[in-house]
Amino acid sequence: METASEKTEPRTITVAHSPDSDDAFMFYGLATNKLETEGLKFEHTLKDIQTLNEDAENGVYDVTAISFHAYCYVDDKYALLPHGASIGDNYGPIVVSKEPRTVDEISDMKIAVPGELTSAFLALRIYNPDFEYEVVPFDEIIEAVQKGKVDAGLLIHEGQLFYKQEGLDKVIDLGEWWHEETGLPLPMGGNVIKRELGEDLMKEVSGHLKRSIEYSMENREDALAYAMQFARDMPPELADRFVAMWVNDLTLDYGERGKEGVKLLLEKGYEKGIIPHKVDIQFVD
């Protein structure tokens, strides 16, 4: 008979993602133990994306959400998982101002940005590298623009949906610009996994993450109710719209267009001298 000491303890996989409703929605199945994970135990940590980007540089978690821009600096430690991406197809981060401004004025503006390692900041610098900026927590950017502390703000997250109600004006939607230029979706963030876990374990974890996203899509109402507790006082219909924007078919599988979007974004960042080296994009199969 097997004794208690001979039983194998489940292997703990540390997972970190943002408390945004789209991330929480994706991880619902795993975070609430709705799925059988065969000898693996998933331990979840929630942090804002800027902190996650910094933690990834130090290899803190086995699996972590990350900005694609930040991935350039950790591609030696982490491989990209083929599911769980936030990719906007013909929409993306939006530059907003208090008074109507044109794109030609961006060079003369001081813009509040949510972090230097965010993909939104990378996309804006690819569009126009010549602007002054100040890093402001993403949920304080609208207020900074309203109070005139900056000329414009780069919005990610739910601010993209209600900036007009806050009396702000759109200067440019970078996802629309990118789609016009390339015909491709604009990737913002993805999930990565530590290479040191080894190929078999990486693939196993990848499969569980895919099933978690599928489970959430199949149980949308329950997953949304779970995600709402992290939705920063968003009304349910707004959270629903936000999740629908960022959890879609490309989340379940990048597909060729999604993967091309990632490659092109990082290539252009390198060509413009924003990213210091060419990035070897490798997805876990």
SULJONOR-V34932 format. One record per residue. N is the residue number from 1. RES is the residue in one letter. PHI is phi in whole degrees, -180 to 180 (* if undefined). OMEGA is omega in whole degrees, 0 to 359 (none if undefined). BURIAL is + if it has 9 or more other C-alpha atoms within 8 Angstrom, else -. Layout:
((N & RES & PHI & OMEGA & BURIAL) (N & RES & PHI & OMEGA & BURIAL))
This chain:
((1 & M & * & 181 & -) (2 & E & -80 & 178 & -) (3 & T & -87 & 181 & -) (4 & A & -58 & 184 & -) (5 & S & -70 & 182 & -) (6 & E & -86 & 179 & -) (7 & K & -65 & 181 & -) (8 & T & -82 & 175 & -) (9 & E & -70 & 177 & -) (10 & P & -64 & 178 & -) (11 & R & -77 & 180 & -) (12 & T & -85 & 174 & -) (13 & I & -113 & 180 & +) (14 & T & -85 & 184 & +) (15 & V & -125 & 178 & +) (16 & A & -126 & 175 & +) (17 & H & -150 & 183 & +) (18 & S & -80 & 177 & +) (19 & P & -82 & 179 & +) (20 & D & -63 & 186 & +) (21 & S & -62 & 180 & +) (22 & D & -70 & 177 & +) (23 & D & -65 & 181 & +) (24 & A & -60 & 179 & +) (25 & F & -61 & 182 & +) (26 & M & -61 & 186 & +) (27 & F & -91 & 184 & +) (28 & Y & -51 & 183 & +) (29 & G & -59 & 181 & +) (30 & L & -77 & 186 & +) (31 & A & -67 & 183 & +) (32 & T & -107 & 176 & -) (33 & N & 55 & 178 & -) (34 & K & -83 & 186 & -) (35 & L & -115 & 173 & -) (36 & E & -77 & 184 & -) (37 & T & -117 & 166 & -) (38 & E & 39 & 174 & -) (39 & G & 80 & 176 & -) (40 & L & -117 & 178 & +) (41 & K & -118 & 182 & +) (42 & F & -100 & 182 & +) (43 & E & -111 & 188 & +) (44 & H & -98 & 173 & +) (45 & T & -128 & 179 & -) (46 & L & -112 & 178 & -) (47 & K & -145 & 178 & +) (48 & D & -69 & 189 & +) (49 & I & -63 & 179 & +) (50 & Q & -61 & 179 & +) (51 & T & -66 & 179 & -) (52 & L & -62 & 178 & +) (53 & N & -60 & 180 & +) (54 & E & -69 & 179 & -) (55 & D & -62 & 181 & +) (56 & A & -63 & 179 & +) (57 & E & -63 & 179 & +) (58 & N & -98 & 177 & -) (59 & G & 60 & 188 & +) (60 & V & -70 & 187 & -) (61 & Y & -115 & 177 & +) (62 & D & -69 & 179 & +) (63 & V & -128 & 179 & +) (64 & T & -148 & 168 & +) (65 & A & -73 & 184 & +) (66 & I & -155 & 171 & +) (67 & S & -74 & 179 & +) (68 & F & -61 & 177 & +) (69 & H & -62 & 181 & +) (70 & A & -67 & 181 & +) (71 & Y & -59 & 180 & +) (72 & C & -56 & 186 & +) (73 & Y & -98 & 181 & -) (74 & V & -131 & 185 & +) (75 & D & -66 & 175 & +) (76 & D & -76 & 183 & -) (77 & K & -94 & 190 & +) (78 & Y & -125 & 171 & +) (79 & A & -110 & 180 & +) (80 & L & -81 & 173 & +) (81 & L & -83 & 185 & +) (82 & P & -79 & 179 & +) (83 & H & -134 & 173 & +) (84 & G & 96 & 182 & +) (85 & A & -83 & 169 & +) (86 & S & -103 & 185 & +) (87 & I & -131 & 180 & +) (88 & G & -99 & 180 & +) (89 & D & -97 & 182 & +) (90 & N & 75 & 169 & +) (91 & Y & -156 & 183 & +) (92 & G & -176 & 180 & +) (93 & P & -62 & 185 & +) (94 & I & -123 & 171 & +) (95 & V & -89 & 181 & +) (96 & V & -125 & 178 & +) (97 & S & -136 & 181 & +) (98 & K & -78 & 177 & +) (99 & E & -101 & 177 & -) (100 & P & -57 & 178 & -) (101 & R & -132 & 179 & -) (102 & T & -104 & 180 & -) (103 & V & -64 & 180 & -) (104 & D & -66 & 182 & -) (105 & E & -90 & 185 & -) (106 & I & -57 & 181 & +) (107 & S & -60 & 182 & +) (108 & D & -96 & 186 & -) (109 & M & -100 & 165 & +) (110 & K & -104 & 188 & +) (111 & I & -115 & 174 & +) (112 & A & -78 & 181 & +) (113 & V & -122 & 186 & +) (114 & P & -83 & 179 & +) (115 & G & 151 & 184 & +) (116 & E & -71 & 180 & -) (117 & L & -96 & 179 & +) (118 & T & -74 & 178 & +) (119 & S & -70 & 178 & +) (120 & A & -61 & 179 & +) (121 & F & -66 & 178 & +) (122 & L & -61 & 181 & +) (123 & A & -61 & 180 & +) (124 & L & -65 & 179 & +) (125 & R & -72 & 174 & +) (126 & I & -66 & 179 & +) (127 & Y & -65 & 181 & -) (128 & N & -156 & 183 & +) (129 & P & -80 & 190 & -) (130 & D & -102 & 174 & -) (131 & F & -142 & 176 & +) (132 & E & -85 & 180 & +) (133 & Y & -144 & 176 & +) (134 & E & -137 & 178 & -) (135 & V & -79 & 182 & +) (136 & V & -132 & 176 & +) (137 & P & -51 & 190 & +) (138 & F & -55 & 183 & +) (139 & D & -85 & 176 & -) (140 & E & -114 & 186 & -) (141 & I & -69 & 181 & +) (142 & I & -59 & 180 & +) (143 & E & -63 & 179 & -) (144 & A & -61 & 178 & +) (145 & V & -71 & 181 & +) (146 & Q & -59 & 184 & +) (147 & K & -84 & 178 & -) (148 & G & 75 & 177 & -) (149 & K & -69 & 178 & -) (150 & V & -136 & 179 & +) (151 & D & -80 & 183 & +) (152 & A & -155 & 179 & +) (153 & G & -136 & 178 & +) (154 & L & -100 & 187 & +) (155 & L & -96 & 167 & +) (156 & I & -120 & 179 & +) (157 & H & 64 & 193 & -) (158 & E & -70 & 175 & +) (159 & G & -56 & 178 & +) (160 & Q & -61 & 186 & +) (161 & L & -93 & 186 & -) (162 & F & -127 & 182 & -) (163 & Y & -62 & 181 & +) (164 & K & -65 & 179 & -) (165 & Q & -64 & 179 & -) (166 & E & -92 & 175 & -) (167 & G & 79 & 182 & -) (168 & L & -105 & 187 & +) (169 & D & -118 & 180 & +) (170 & K & -80 & 173 & +) (171 & V & -91 & 178 & +) (172 & I & -159 & 169 & +) (173 & D & -100 & 185 & +) (174 & L & -68 & 177 & +) (175 & G & -68 & 177 & +) (176 & E & -66 & 179 & +) (177 & W & -59 & 182 & +) (178 & W & -61 & 181 & +) (179 & H & -65 & 178 & +) (180 & E & -62 & 182 & -) (181 & E & -73 & 193 & -) (182 & T & -119 & 186 & -) (183 & G & 75 & 185 & -) (184 & L & -110 & 172 & +) (185 & P & -72 & 180 & +) (186 & L & -102 & 182 & +) (187 & P & -81 & 180 & +) (188 & M & -105 & 183 & +) (189 & G & -143 & 178 & +) (190 & G & -142 & 175 & +) (191 & N & -114 & 180 & +) (192 & V & -126 & 182 & +) (193 & I & -135 & 182 & +) (194 & K & -63 & 179 & +) (195 & R & -65 & 185 & +) (196 & E & -68 & 177 & -) (197 & L & -68 & 180 & -) (198 & G & 90 & 188 & -) (199 & E & -58 & 184 & -) (200 & D & -64 & 181 & -) (201 & L & -68 & 177 & -) (202 & M & -58 & 181 & +) (203 & K & -67 & 180 & +) (204 & E & -63 & 179 & -) (205 & V & -62 & 179 & -) (206 & S & -57 & 180 & +) (207 & G & -63 & 179 & -) (208 & H & -66 & 180 & +) (209 & L & -65 & 179 & +) (210 & K & -61 & 181 & +) (211 & R & -65 & 178 & +) (212 & S & -65 & 180 & +) (213 & I & -67 & 178 & +) (214 & E & -60 & 180 & +) (215 & Y & -60 & 180 & +) (216 & S & -65 & 180 & +) (217 & M & -67 & 180 & -) (218 & E & -77 & 180 & -) (219 & N & -119 & 191 & -) (220 & R & -56 & 185 & -) (221 & E & -63 & 180 & -) (222 & D & -67 & 181 & -) (223 & A & -65 & 180 & +) (224 & L & -69 & 178 & +) (225 & A & -62 & 177 & -) (226 & Y & -65 & 183 & +) (227 & A & -65 & 184 & +) (228 & M & -60 & 181 & +) (229 & Q & -68 & 179 & -) (230 & F & -107 & 194 & +) (231 & A & -90 & 174 & +) (232 & R & 47 & 175 & -) (233 & D & 61 & 176 & -) (234 & M & -71 & 172 & -) (235 & P & -65 & 186 & -) (236 & P & -53 & 183 & -) (237 & E & -67 & 178 & -) (238 & L & -73 & 177 & +) (239 & A & -61 & 179 & +) (240 & D & -62 & 179 & +) (241 & R & -64 & 182 & -) (242 & F & -64 & 179 & +) (243 & V & -62 & 180 & +) (244 & A & -62 & 178 & -) (245 & M & -66 & 192 & -) (246 & W & -110 & 171 & +) (247 & V & -121 & 186 & +) (248 & N & -142 & 181 & -) (249 & D & -59 & 180 & -) (250 & L & -71 & 177 & +) (251 & T & -70 & 181 & +) (252 & L & -69 & 179 & +) (253 & D & -158 & 182 & +) (254 & Y & -54 & 188 & +) (255 & G & 66 & 182 & -) (256 & E & -65 & 182 & -) (257 & R & -64 & 180 & +) (258 & G & -63 & 180 & +) (259 & K & -65 & 177 & +) (260 & E & -62 & 179 & +) (261 & G & -59 & 179 & +) (262 & V & -63 & 182 & +) (263 & K & -60 & 184 & +) (264 & L & -69 & 179 & -) (265 & L & -59 & 183 & +) (266 & L & -75 & 175 & +) (267 & E & -63 & 181 & +) (268 & K & -64 & 177 & +) (269 & G & -61 & 178 & +) (270 & Y & -70 & 181 & +) (271 & E & -60 & 182 & -) (272 & K & -85 & 178 & -) (273 & G & 80 & 180 & -) (274 & I & -84 & 178 & +) (275 & I & -101 & 190 & +) (276 & P & -75 & 182 & -) (277 & H & -146 & 176 & -) (278 & K & -68 & 184 & -) (279 & V & -107 & 178 & -) (280 & D & -87 & 183 & -) (281 & I & -82 & 178 & -) (282 & Q & -126 & 177 & -) (283 & F & -100 & 173 & -) (284 & V & -71 & 181 & +) (285 & D & -70 & none & -))
